């Protein structure tokens, strides 16, 4: 089952947008059998995703989360 990168990206964008909002972006897309894997960006985090092509189930793992600084500047 060979698909174009654009078709795979479109397949992932829908579920990713539902879960993380309209600002979520797909960075990489790879086809591994019946799974589509890659990296995605949502404001404040970089995550790895796995989309099962048969069930359209999206699993994500946050790899990097940005937080605001809590340090106070020196006087």
C-alpha positions in Angstrom: 0.0 0.0 0.0 2.1 2.9 -1.3 0.7 6.4 -0.8 2.1 9.8 -1.5 3.5 11.9 1.3 0.8 14.5 0.8 -2.0 11.9 1.1 -0.4 10.5 4.4 0.0 14.1 5.7 -3.7 14.8 5.0 -4.7 11.5 6.7 -2.8 12.6 9.9 -3.8 16.3 9.9 -7.5 15.6 10.7 -7.1 13.6 13.9 -4.1 15.7 15.0 -6.1 18.9 14.6 -9.1 17.5 16.6 -6.9 16.6 19.5 -4.5 19.6 19.6 -6.3 22.4 17.8 -5.9 24.2 14.5 -2.3 25.3 15.2 -0.9 21.7 15.3 1.4 21.0 12.4 2.8 17.7 10.9 6.6 17.8 10.6 7.5 14.4 9.3 5.4 11.5 7.9 6.5 7.9 7.4 4.6 4.8 6.4 5.4 1.6 8.3 3.0 -1.2 7.2 -0.5 -0.2 8.4 0.8 2.6 10.6 1.7 6.2 9.8 4.4 7.5 12.1 6.2 10.8 12.5 6.7 14.1 14.4 4.3 16.9 14.9 4.5 20.4 16.5 1.8 22.0 18.6 2.6 25.4 20.3 4.7 24.6 23.3 5.4 20.9 22.5 7.0 18.5 20.0 5.4 15.1 19.8 5.8 11.7 18.2 2.6 10.3 16.7 1.4 6.9 15.4 -1.8 6.6 13.4 -3.3 3.2 12.8 -4.6 3.3 9.2 -7.3 0.7 9.8 -8.9 2.2 12.9 -7.8 5.8 12.5 -6.6 5.7 16.2 -4.0 8.4 16.9 -1.4 7.8 19.7 0.9 10.6 20.7 3.9 10.9 23.0 5.3 14.3 24.0 9.0 14.5 23.4 9.7 18.1 24.3 7.5 20.6 26.3 8.3 24.2 26.6 7.4 26.1 29.8 7.6 29.6 30.9 10.6 30.7 33.0 9.9 31.0 36.7 13.2 32.7 37.5 13.1 36.3 38.8 15.6 38.7 37.3 18.4 39.9 39.5 17.9 43.2 41.3 
